[in-house]
Amino acid sequence: MNNAVLVCEKLGKSFIQGGHEIKVLQDLDLEVAAGEKIAVIGVSGSGKTTLLNLLGGIDTPSSGRVLVNGSDLAVLGSREQDLLRNHSLGFVYQFHHLLGEFSALENVAMPLIIARRPWSECQQRARDLLTRVGLGARLAHRPSQLSGGERQRVAIARALVNNPLCVLMDEPTGNLDRQSALSIHDLIQELNEQLKTSFILVTHDNTLASRMDRVLVLQDGMLKPFQAQPQ
């Protein structure tokens, strides 16, 4: 796939537990095209979060490799990995992980601040993203002053602030009520269409999964196309 923004080849991950090797992922292949939306589903404990951590360079594979925009994470030093993650990938978790002492604008600007961009640029970019996700009137609010759905919107804006090629999402609607979850579904769709950002979502939300370009099942350590059961 010539326009792949993220690739993993023969990816494997094992853990030692009680003196025994537990294989979580084995010989897993995946290519994500620019602007593609992929849902990853599977039973609890199948390794979905482990897969996201490997794709994002947060964890190290036992075998195989991960390429982000053509760069092999394994051959990069820790600083180079950090720079690549900061510029090419965004992360959204089930729990928003916002910093409670900072405003929505400051939380969204944080990746740019870490990258030592000028404060005026950080502010403008964060303001633009928060406006885009419908929170232009909530810039100065801290996380405790926002609803669950609003906090997740802030987290999504933060993930997009560096114009990443791909955003990795771990159960982005898992802690939201149905109405808030549906608004996040619409937001992901809109941002994908407007920004052409790729999304990889781990989710138990069947409605959200059905709106992706591809749905893959993580089973027996490998990804397989989802086959809907006949009615």
C-alpha positions, -999 to +999 in steps of 0.1 A: +000+000+000+019+030-013+000+056+008+001+037+041+007+060+070+011+031+095+023-005+089+030-034+111+047-066+098+047-100+115+040-082+148+043-104+179+041-097+216+046-122+245+046-119+282+061-143+308+036-151+335+041-177+362+071-190+343+051-196+311+052-176+279+018-160+270+015-151+234-008-121+230-001-112+194+016-133+167+025-126+131+001-098+129+001-077+097-017-044+092-016-015+068-035+018+074-040+041+044-040+078+046-075+090+057-087+054+065-109+046+095-104+012+111-123-004+140-106-032+160-130-053+180-126-085+200-133-100+234-117-086+266-082-098+270-076-104+233-048-078+232-065-048+216-049-023+239-016-040+236-018-037+199-025+001+201+004+005+225+027-012+200+014+008+170+020+040+190+055+030+201+045+031+237+054-006+240+081-027+222+071-058+202+087-092+209+090-097+171+082-079+139+082-042+133+061-011+132+066+016+105+051+051+111+052+072+079+079+048+066+101+050+097+108+018+117+103+026+153+127-001+164+157+016+148+150+050+163+165+063+195+141+073+223+142+110+214+136+103+178+107+080+187+092+108+209+095+133+181+079+109+156+050+101+180+045+138+187+043+148+151+027+118+134+004+102+160-024+113+182-038+093+212-073+092+228-080+069+257-112+057+274-103+080+303-095+114+289-063+119+309-067+157+308-046+178+333-071+190+359-052+222+368-052+235+332-079+249+310-093+232+280-072+255+258-040+247+277-047+210+277-051+210+239-020+232+234+002+209+256+017+188+227+027+220+210+041+235+242+061+203+247+074+207+211+085+243+222+063+261+196+057+298+202+029+304+227+009+325+202+009+295+178-001+271+206-030+292+216-043+298+181-040+262+170-057+250+203-085+276+199-091+266+163-093+229+172-116+235+202-139+256+180-139+228+154-151+203+180-178+226+192-161+240+224-152+274+212-171+289+242-154+266+268-117+275+262-111+287+298-130+258+315-111+232+334-119+195+330-140+195+362-162+221+347-170+201+316-193+171+310-179+137+301-187+142+264-170+176+264-139+163+281-136+136+255-139+163+228-111+182+244-090+149+244-098+145+207-088+181+199-055+175+218-048+144+198-053+164+166-034+196+175-002+185+158-019+175+125-011+138+130-012+113+102-031+088+124-050+089+157-052+058+179-083+056+201-089+031+229-126+029+237-132+066+230-169+063+239-166+037+266-175+060+295-201+081+278-239+081+278-255+072+245-262+108+234-226+119+241-213+088+224-233+095+192-220+130+191-184+117+193-193+093+164-203+123+143-173+142+153-149+115+143-166+112+109-165+150+104-128+153+114-119+124+091-137+140+062-123+175+068-087+167+079-081+133+061-066+120+093-065+082+097-082+067+127-077+033+144-103+027+171-105-001+196-141-003+206-170-024+219-194+001+204-210-017+175-226+015+161-193+033+161-175+003+145-201+001+117-192+037+107-156+028+100-142+018+066-130-015+079-138-036+110-112-061+121-114-087+148-085-095+170-086-132+176-060-157+185-033-130+183-042-120+147-064-095+129-091-109+107-119-092+087-151-090+106-178-113+092-213-103+102-234-132+114-264-139+091-298-131+107 
